[in-house]
């Protein structure tokens, strides 16, 4: 049995301006005891796990960026996120993040910051064992908040890894945050699961905001709003790209008990949401060895109703939603939306739901 190392730390990082960041190492091995405080890097960085690692009870109070355990940003301001990739690898090695929090008592400098455990530009997990995020939180009291466990300005990719789980992650639940996006995982770009084991997103939440003008969207995942090859966040992902992809999953996919005001489990964005044509987006599930289950996910804002709040209990797909080659059961059970569309919705402008058994 491989040894498992648990890191426990409380970090109080009151400021982390760009000028304070060190230049990234090109590669770093993660051994037992090698990470005891937040890792801050710029540019491409590859972390290679040499042991199974658990990161517990990390906390940052950085007023600019989230990410209490790993933080990465581009080296040159105003350049595309694909100029800086953080990669985790390590054959057979597993990593977990427990009770990791990013807390900001005022307002993020950048739009849609967050990430209780990890904040990245581009983020890749590849050639690894199991990966889990549990009880991670991003808390901000006066601004938009994004990604209870992970926040990425570009794409997030899980490829050739073991089982993946995101459980009980949340965005600030004190009623003071602004718009809240992605209770567990937020990516401006795409989110991709390819050649992995089973995938579980359970009991993740966007939390609460003070009034109905805010949109708390994607209880588990919010993805697909920007082209990772552009510095402009309003350059939507290109035509032909899919906002959220599950492909060649050697196990089951389960989204259960996630909650938001809109899209209780997954929000797969597209430019058509904002009336821009010629863009990519939507969601695809292709080739799953086990079941695909969306169960008891909820879209409900309580008394704070609006035209958007309380819609799409499980999934909103800005373009086509395609599900194919599922070897087990495909089930949408007990998903609830306070206003309408209990299971899923697809943007009505020439986009469709496709199921191919």
C-alpha positions in Angstrom: 0.0 0.0 0.0 1.3 3.4 -0.9 1.7 5.8 2.0 -0.8 8.7 2.3 0.3 12.1 3.6 -2.2 14.6 5.0 -1.2 18.2 4.9 -3.0 20.6 7.3 -2.5 24.3 7.1 -4.2 27.6 7.8 -2.9 30.4 5.5 -3.7 34.0 6.0 -2.5 35.7 2.8 -3.8 39.2 3.0 -2.5 40.3 -0.3 -1.1 38.6 -3.4 -0.5 41.2 -6.1 1.0 40.1 -9.4 4.3 41.7 -8.5 4.6 39.4 -5.5 4.3 36.2 -7.5 7.4 34.1 -8.2 8.1 32.7 -11.7 6.9 29.2 -12.0 9.2 26.2 -11.9 8.7 24.1 -15.0 8.3 20.9 -13.0 8.0 20.0 -9.4 7.6 16.6 -7.6 5.1 16.4 -4.8 6.6 14.2 -2.0 5.4 13.7 1.5 5.7 17.0 3.3 6.5 19.0 0.2 3.4 21.2 0.3 2.7 23.0 3.6 1.5 26.3 2.3 -0.2 27.7 -0.9 1.8 27.1 -4.0 1.9 30.3 -6.1 3.1 30.0 -9.7 3.1 31.8 -13.0 3.3 30.2 -16.4 3.3 26.5 -17.2 3.9 24.2 -14.3 3.7 20.4 -13.9 3.3 18.7 -10.5 4.2 15.0 -10.4 2.8 13.1 -7.4 5.2 10.7 -5.8 2.7 9.6 -3.1 -1.0 9.7 -2.5 -1.7 13.1 -1.0 -4.5 14.6 1.0 -4.6 18.4 1.5 -6.8 19.3 4.5 -7.9 22.6 6.2 -6.0 25.0 3.9 -7.4 28.5 4.0 -6.5 31.8 2.3 -7.8 35.3 2.9 -6.2 36.7 -0.3 -8.2 39.7 -1.4 -7.3 39.3 -5.1 -7.4 35.6 -6.0 -8.9 32.3 -4.7 -7.1 29.0 -4.5 -6.0 28.0 -1.0 -3.7 25.1 -2.0 -2.6 25.7 -5.6 -2.7 29.1 -7.4 -1.5 29.7 -11.0 -1.8 32.7 -13.3 -0.4 33.9 -16.6 3.0 35.5 -16.6 2.0 38.5 -18.8 -1.2 40.4 -18.0 -3.9 40.6 -20.6 -2.9 37.4 -22.4 -5.1 34.3 -23.1 -5.4 31.7 -20.3 -3.9 29.0 -22.6 -0.5 30.7 -22.1 -0.4 29.2 -18.6 -1.2 25.5 -17.8 -1.1 23.8 -14.4 -0.8 20.0 -14.8 -1.1 17.3 -12.2 0.2 13.8 -13.0 1.6 10.7 -11.3 0.9 7.2 -12.4 -1.5 5.5 -10.0 -1.2 8.3 -7.4 -4.3 9.8 -5.9 -5.0 13.2 -4.4 -7.8 14.7 -2.3 -8.8 18.1 -1.0 -10.8 18.3 2.2 -12.1 21.5 3.9 -10.1 23.9 1.8 -11.4 27.5 1.7 -10.9 30.8 0.0 -12.4 33.7 1.9 -12.7 37.4 0.8 -14.5 39.8 3.1 -14.8 42.4 0.4 -14.6 42.2 -3.4 -12.5 40.3 -5.9 -10.3 42.5 -8.2 -11.0 40.2 -11.2 -14.5 39.1 -12.3 -15.7 35.7 -11.3 -12.8 34.7 -9.1 -13.0 31.9 -6.5 -11.9 28.3 -6.1 -11.7 27.0 -2.6 -8.8 24.7 -3.3 -7.4 25.5 -6.8 -7.4 28.6 -8.9 -5.8 28.2 -12.4 -5.7 29.5 -15.9 -5.7 26.1 -17.7 -5.9 23.0 -15.5 -5.1 19.4 -16.4 -5.3 16.2 -14.3 -3.8 13.3 -16.3 -2.3 9.8 -15.8 -3.3 9.6 -12.2 -5.4 7.6 -9.7 -8.5 8.9 -7.9 -9.2 12.6 -7.4 -11.6 14.1 -4.8 -12.8 17.5 -3.5 -14.8 17.5 -0.4 -16.2 20.3 1.8 -14.3 23.0 -0.1 -15.7 26.6 -0.1 -15.2 29.9 -1.8 -16.7 32.8 0.2 -17.0 36.4 -0.9 -19.2 39.0 0.8 -19.8 41.7 -1.9 -19.2 40.3 -5.3 -19.5 37.5 -7.9 -18.2 34.2 -6.6 -17.2 31.2 -8.8 -16.1 27.6 -8.1 -16.5 26.2 -4.6 -13.5 23.8 -5.2 -12.0 24.8 -8.6 -11.8 28.0 -10.5 -10.2 28.2 -14.0 -10.0 31.1 -16.4 -9.5 28.6 -19.2 -10.3 24.9 -19.7 -10.4 22.1 -17.1 -9.5 18.6 -18.2 -9.5 15.2 -16.4 -7.9 12.6 -18.7 -6.8 9.0 -18.0 -7.4 9.2 -14.3 -9.3 7.0 -11.8 -12.5 7.8 -10.0 -13.5 11.5 -9.6 -15.7 12.9 -6.8 -16.9 16.4 -5.8 -19.0 16.3 -2.6 -20.4 18.9 -0.3 -18.6 21.8 -2.0 -20.3 25.2 -1.9 -20.1 28.9 -2.6 -20.6 31.4 0.2 -23.9 30.7 2.0 -24.2 33.8 4.1 -26.5 35.7 1.9 -24.0 38.5 1.1 -22.3 37.2 -2.1 -23.3 38.5 -5.5 -23.9 36.2 -8.5 -22.7 32.6 -7.7 -21.5 30.3 -10.5 -20.5 26.6 -10.1 -20.9 25.2 -6.7 -18.0 22.8 -7.1 -16.3 23.7 -10.4 -16.2 26.8 -12.5 -14.4 27.3 -15.8 -14.6 30.2 -18.2 -13.6 27.7 -20.9 -14.6 24.0 -21.3 -14.8 21.2 -18.8 -13.7 17.8 -20.2 -13.8 14.3 -18.6 -12.1 11.7 -20.9 -11.0 8.2 -20.2 -11.7 8.3 -16.5 -13.3 6.0 -13.9 -16.6 6.8 -12.2 -17.7 10.4 -11.7 -19.7 11.6 -8.7 -21.0 15.2 -8.0 -23.0 15.1 -4.8 -24.6 17.8 -2.6 -22.7 20.7 -4.1 -24.4 24.1 -4.0 -24.1 27.7 -5.2 -25.4 28.9 -1.8 -27.5 32.0 -1.4 -27.4 35.7 -2.5 -29.3 38.6 -1.0 -31.8 39.4 -3.8 -33.3 38.1 -7.1 -31.3 40.3 -9.4 -28.4 37.8 -9.0 -28.3 34.5 -10.8 -26.8 31.6 -8.9 -26.2 29.1 -11.7 -24.8 25.5 -11.9 -25.0 23.7 -8.5 -22.1 21.4 -9.5 -20.6 22.8 -12.8 -20.7 26.1 -14.7 -18.7 26.0 -17.9 -18.2 27.2 -21.5 -18.5 31.0 -21.4 -15.1 32.0 -23.0 -12.5 31.0 -25.6 -9.3 29.9 -23.9 -7.3 31.2 -26.8 -8.5 34.7 -26.4 -7.8 37.3 -23.7 -11.3 38.7 -24.2 -13.7 36.9 -21.8 -16.6 37.7 -24.2 -15.0 35.7 -27.1 -17.1 32.6 -26.6 -15.8 29.1 -27.2 -15.4 28.4 -30.9 -18.0 26.6 -33.1 -17.5 22.9 -32.8 -16.3 22.9 -29.2 -18.5 21.5 -26.4 -18.8 23.3 -23.1 -19.0 20.1 -21.0 -17.9 16.7 -22.3 -17.9 13.2 -20.7 -16.3 10.7 -23.0 -15.1 7.0 -22.5 -16.1 6.8 -18.9 -15.2 3.4 -17.4 -17.8 3.4 -14.7 -20.9 5.5 -13.9 -21.7 9.2 -13.9 -23.8 10.4 -11.0 -25.1 13.9 -10.2 -27.2 13.8 -7.0 -28.5 16.4 -4.6 -26.8 19.4 -6.2 -28.6 22.8 -5.9 -28.6 26.2 -7.5 -31.1 28.9 -8.4 -30.8 27.9 -12.0 -29.5 24.6 -13.4 -29.3 22.5 -10.3 -26.4 20.3 -11.5 -24.8 21.6 -14.8 -24.8 24.8 -16.7 -23.2 24.3 -20.2 -23.0 27.8 -21.6 -23.0 29.0 -25.2 -22.8 32.3 -27.0 -26.4 31.8 -28.2 -27.4 32.5 -24.6 -26.3 36.1 -25.2 -27.5 36.2 -28.8 -24.1 35.6 -30.4 -24.0 33.1 -33.3 -21.1 31.0 -34.7 -20.1 29.8 -31.3 -19.7 26.4 -29.6 -21.2 25.1 -26.4 -23.7 22.6 -25.1 -23.0 19.3 -23.5 -22.1 15.8 -24.6 -22.0 12.4 -22.9 -20.5 9.6 -25.1 -19.6 6.0 -24.2 -20.2 5.2 -20.5 -19.6 1.7 -19.2 -22.1 2.1 -16.3 -25.1 4.2 -15.5 -25.8 7.9 -16.1 -27.9 9.2 -13.2 -29.2 12.7 -12.4 -31.1 12.5 -9.2 -32.7 14.9 -6.7 -31.0 18.0 -8.1 -32.8 21.3 -7.4 -33.2 24.7 -9.0 -35.0 26.8 -6.5 -34.4 30.4 -5.2 -37.2 30.4 -2.7 -39.0 33.7 -2.6 -36.4 35.4 -4.8 -38.1 34.6 -8.1 -37.2 36.0 -11.5 -37.5 35.0 -15.1 -34.4 32.8 -14.7 -34.4 31.6 -11.1 -36.1 28.3 -10.4 -35.5 26.8 -13.9 -33.8 23.6 -15.0 -33.6 21.2 -12.1 -30.7 19.2 -13.5 -29.1 20.6 -16.7 -29.2 23.7 -18.9 -27.4 23.3 -22.2 -26.9 26.4 -24.3 -26.6 24.3 -27.5 -27.2 20.6 -28.3 -27.4 18.1 -25.4 -26.2 14.7 -26.8 -26.2 11.5 -24.8 -25.0 8.3 -26.6 -23.6 4.8 -26.0 -24.6 4.4 -22.3 -24.2 0.7 -21.4 -26.2 1.0 -18.2 -29.3 2.9 -17.2 -30.0 6.6 -18.1 -32.1 8.0 -15.4 -33.4 11.5 -14.5 -35.1 10.9 -11.1 -36.6 13.5 -8.7 -35.0 16.6 -10.2 -37.0 19.7 -9.3 -37.3 23.2 -10.6 -39.5 25.7 -8.7 -40.6 27.4 -11.9 -40.4 24.9 -14.8 -38.4 22.2 -16.6 -37.6 19.8 -13.8 -35.0 17.7 -15.6 -33.2 19.6 -18.3 -33.5 22.4 -20.8 -31.8 23.2 -24.2 -31.6 26.7 -25.6 -34.6 26.9 -28.0 -32.9 28.5 -31.0 -32.3 25.5 -33.3 -30.7 23.3 -30.7 -31.9 19.8 -29.6 -31.7 17.0 -27.1 -30.3 13.8 -28.8 -30.2 10.4 -27.2 -28.6 7.5 -29.0 -28.6 4.2 -27.2 
